[in-house]
């Protein structure tokens, strides 16, 4: 939406004040709710049917953005689009957690997050190309709307392919590239049975999730990560308020996206090779704090501001770390439990982000978002302490599980 906002949407729809924030937050509120619904459906029904169906619906609503004509119609379409897109993030994480063991999960999740980092880069290039080629030409649709149409058309073959390439999550049958034995081997690597443990969806199950440390601690850290990342996500709008051209507003922020992509892959490989998930998390936070500190100061050379925004790009691997950690920490509690925790992350984040986005990041405050940048910096510091608590809880539960196994073995031997 930032690309569209700087390429003509603001003027075409007469947006002012917090209008952009409401469109943005409306999308992400529905994104969060759709994420929980989608991942629960993925856990209890075949993912190769549920996931592509949501994606095909997303394609339709993405293309329909071209008929939006004012603030209200754009808000409604973006809400539907967000609800359908939201299931991808937790559902893919759930599917990865089903097939990959802990030592491989961080790198595989990083590849998934990497794809999300590349998206804004490609989107910026497409938006700039369309703006340069179509602006001033009367083709019946402005460039910023045409970008939505192109986006939807790109997603169409990807959505259709999901019906064929997503493997079954039970070991009773294979697909065209994985045999039944291959899938059973994957489950063996993750120490799961071919018939996954599905929690009965009732009040007892919901209570067990709501009283678990996994839900609250992962939601806290993920919310802090999202707030801190959101603080540095307005670079296009900042550049526009500083007098940069539409072309520059679309392309200069791709530097940050490039850093996100490289950092995500590098962190995933480092964690897989060294097995130091906690230490990598702390290193990322140290670099992240440096970048946000520059943006909090603001009154620095323009090149320093660019460096600050680039350094905040190291935040992206944190999502991969938290997703893979939540997957492994919740795996022994059942498929439904794991899906519920993963699906709740975005809801918790949006509960925090919605008022913050409207009040603290009002676009009329650009180019200075002093309060927002300070809040983002505080959230990274909070993550440092939260990561320590997460490490302690995870180790404690593992030791407790080992103790129970030992006592159970001793009891069996005596009997």
N, C-alpha and C positions, 0 to 999 in steps of 0.2 A: 504493500500500500504506500510505502514511502516514495517509491519510484513514481507511482501514479500521482501522488500528492504534489510532488515537485514538477511533474510533467504536464499539469493542466487540470487535474481533478479538483483542486482547491477552487480555482476560478470557475470551472464549469458548473460545479454544484453549490457555489457560493458558501463554502465552508468557512467558519470562523471560530475563535475561542477553542472550546473543547470538542468541537464536532469530530475532528480527526481522531481524538482520543476515544470517543464513544464508539466510532466505527471499529477502531483497532481493538478496544476492550470487548466489544460485543462479539467480535470474531473469536477472541481467546476464551471468553466465558463459555461459549458454545463448544469451543475446541476442547476445553477441560471436561465438560459434562459428557460430550460425545466420546471422549477418550475412555472414561470409566465404563460407559455402556458398551462400547466397542470391544474392549479387552475382556469383559465378562462374557460377552457373546462368543468371543474367540476361544475362551477357556471351556465353554460348555457346548459349543457347536463347532463343526469343521471349519478351521481357519481358511481353507482354500475356497470356501463358499462365502463366508462372512466378509473377509477382508476385501476381495475384489469387488463385491457388491457395493460396499461403502465407497470404494475408490471410483467406481463407475458413476455413482450418484454425485460424487464430488466433481467429476469432469463436467457433468451437465450444469451444475450450479456455477462452476467457474466460467464456463462459456456464457451463461446467462447474465454475468456481470456487465456484458456489453449493452444490456437494455436498461441498466440503472440510469435514472435521469435527475435524481435529487438525493439529498441526505438520507431520507427515510428509505427509499428503495435500495440504496447502496448498503445501508445498515442491515436491512432484512436479508438481502442476498449474501452478505458477508457472514451473517450469523448461521445461515444454513450451510454455507461453505465451510465454516469453522467446525460445526458439529460433525460434519462428515469427514473432514480432514483429521480431526482430533484422535480418531481411533488408530491411526497409523503409528504414532509414536509409542504408546504403551503396548500395542498389539505386536509390532515387530520385535520389541524388546522381550515380550513374553515368548514368542516363537523362538528367538535366539536362545533364551534361557532354557527352553525345552530340549534343544539339540546340542548345546555346547557345555562342556564341563567348566568349572570355575577358572582353571588356568588359561583357557582360551577365550572366555566370554568377554573380557575387557577389550581385547583387540578386535573381536568381531563386532561388538557394540560400537567401538570407535569407528569402524568402517561405515556403519549405519549413520552415525552422527556426522561423519565426514561428508557423506552424500548430501546431508542437509546444509552443510556449510558451502558446498559447491553451488547449491541452488541459487542463492542470492547473487553469486558472481555471474552465472549464466543469465539470471533474470535481469541484472543490470545491463549486460551486453545487449540482450534482446530489446530491452526498453529503450536504450540509447539508439540502437539501430533503427527501430521502428519510429522513434521520435524524429531522427534525422531524415528518414526516407518519406515519412507521411505528413509531417507537420507543414501546414500551409496548403496542403493538397485536399481537395474536396472529394473524399471517397465515402462520405456518409457516416464515418465512425472515427473518433479521435485516436491518436496513437496509444494513449494510456489504456483505452478500452480494447484495442486490438491486441495488446500484450496479454490480456486475460484470455482472449480467444486462443492465441497461440499456446499459452500455458495449458489450457484445457486439452487442446489437440495433442500436445506432447504427452500428456498423461494418459490419453486413451489407450494406446497399445500396451502401456505398462499395466494398466488396470486389467485389461483382458488377459494378459499373460499370467496374472496371479491365479487364475482358475486352473492353470496347468503346472506352474513351477513350484507352488507352495506344497511341501510334502505333507502327508498325513501325520497327525500327532499321536496316532496309535500304531502299534506294530502289527496290526492284522493284515495290512496290505501296503503295497508300494505305489509308486507312480512311474512315469515314463523314464526317469533317470535314476531312481532309487528303488532297489528291490526290498521285499519284506525283510530279508536278512540284514540289509544295510541299515534300515531304520531301527531294527532291534539292537544292532551294534551301537548306534548313536545313543539309544536309551541306556545301554549298558555303560557307556563312557560317563554319562551324567548320573549314574547310580539310581536310575528310575526304572520302574517296571514298564513294560510295553503298554499296560493299561494304567494310565496315570490316576493318582488318587484325586478324585473330584469331591470337594467339600459340598455337602448338601446346603443349598442356599436357603437358610432359615435364620431366625433371630439368634440362635446359639452361635451360628457361624459368624454373623455380623458382629456380635458382641466379642467374639474371640479376636476379630481383626481390630476392632476399636480399642481393645485393651492391650494390644501388642506394642512393644517398643519399636518394631519395624515400621509400623504405620506412622507413628508420631515423629520419630527421629529422621526417617528418610524424607517425610513431608516437610519438616522444618528445614533441613539442609537444602532440599531441592527448591523450596520457596526462596530461601536466602540467595541461592545461585541465580534464580530467575530474576529477582529484583536487581541484583548487582549487574547482571547481563543487560537487563532492560535499560539501566541507567546510561549505558554507552551505546544504545541502539538508535539514537536520534541524529547520527552524524549527517545524513542527507539534509535534514531540516536545519541543522546548525549551519551547514555550508550554504544553504539557500539564504539564510538570514545574514550571512557574512558577504553576500554579493556574488557567489560563484554561479556559473552558468548551469543550465539544466544538464548538459552533457557531463560537467564536472561533478554535479550532485549525484548523478547516477553511477559514475565510474570510480571516483575517489574512495567511497566506502567499501568497494570490493577489496581494497587492501586489507581491511579488517577481516573480511570474509576469508581471504586467502590465508591469513595468519590462523584463523580458526581451523581451517582445513588441515594445514600442516601440523599445527599443535595437536589436533585430535589424533591423527595417524601416528605422530611421534610418541604421544603418551601411551597409546594402545600398544605399540611395539615395545616400548620400554617396560610397561607393566608385565607384558607376556614374557619378556626375556629375563627380567630381574625379579618379578613377583613382588614388587614394592608399590602396591596400590596406595597405601596411606602416605608414603613418602612423596610420591609423585603428586598427590593431591596438595600437600603442603607447599611443594615447589611452585605449583601453578598459582596458588593463593599469593605467594610472595611476589611473583611477577605481576599478577592482577592488581595487587595493592599499589604497586609502583605506577601502573598506567592510570588508575583511578585518581591517585594523588595528584598527578599532572592535570587531569581534567577538573578536579576540585579547585586547584589554583587558578586555572583558566588564563590569567594575565601572564602568559608566557609567549614566546615566539610561536608563530603559526606552525612552523615545522615541529615544534615540541608538542603542539596539540595533535598533529597527525601521528606522532610517535605514541602519545598517550592512548589514542583510539586504537592504534595497531596493537599495543601491548595488552589492551583489554581483550583482544581476540583469543588470548590463551585460555579464556574461560570455558570454551567449548568442550574440552575433554572432561570437565567436571560432570556434565550430564551423563557421559558414557560411564564414568567411574561410579556414579550413584546408581545408575540403572543396572549395571552388572552386579554391583554390590547388593542391591535390593533383590535381584534375582537369586543370588546364591544364599543370601541370609533368610529368604522366605521359602526356599525350595522344599525343605523338609516339613513344611506346614500344609502342603497340598496345593494343587493347581489353582483352585478357586482363591485361596488365600494370597498366593503370589500374584494372580491377576488383579485382585482387589487393591493390593498395595501399589502395584505399578500404575493402575488406573487412577489412583487417588492423588498422585504426585502433582499433576497439572491442575486438579481442582484446588488443592491447597495453595498452589502458587497463584492462581487467578483470584482467589479470595483476598489475597494480599495485594496483588498487582492492580486490580480494578480501581479501588479508591486512590491508590498511589499514582496510577497513570493519569487519572482525570485531574487530580488536585495538584500534584507535585510536578508532573510533566506536561502541563498545559503548553501547547505549541507556541502560544503567544509569549512565553518566557524565553524562547530561543533568542540568541545563541547561548545564553547562560541558563543552566539548570543547576544552580548552586546547591539547593537543598537536596535535589535528587541525586546528584553526584556524591554528596556527603553520606546520604543514606546507602547508596551502593557500596561505598567504601566500608561502612560499618557492617554491611551484610557479609562482605568477604572476611572481615575479622571474626564475625560470628561463626563462619564456616570452619575456621581453624579450630575453635574450641569444640564445635559440633562434631568435627571429624574425629577428635580425640575420644569423645563420648561414644561415637559410633563404633570405633575400634574396640573399646572396652566391652560394650554390650555384645558385640559379635563374638569376641573371644570368650566371654563368660558363658554364652549360650552353647558354644562349641564344647567347652570343657564340661559343662553340665551334661550335654548329650553323651560325651565320651564316658563320663562317670556312670550314667544310667545304663549304657551298654555293658560296661564292665560288671556292674552289679547284677544285671540280667544274665550275663554269661556265667557268673559264679553261682547264681541261684539255679540255673539249668544244670550245671555240673553236679551240684549237691542233690538235685532231684533225680 
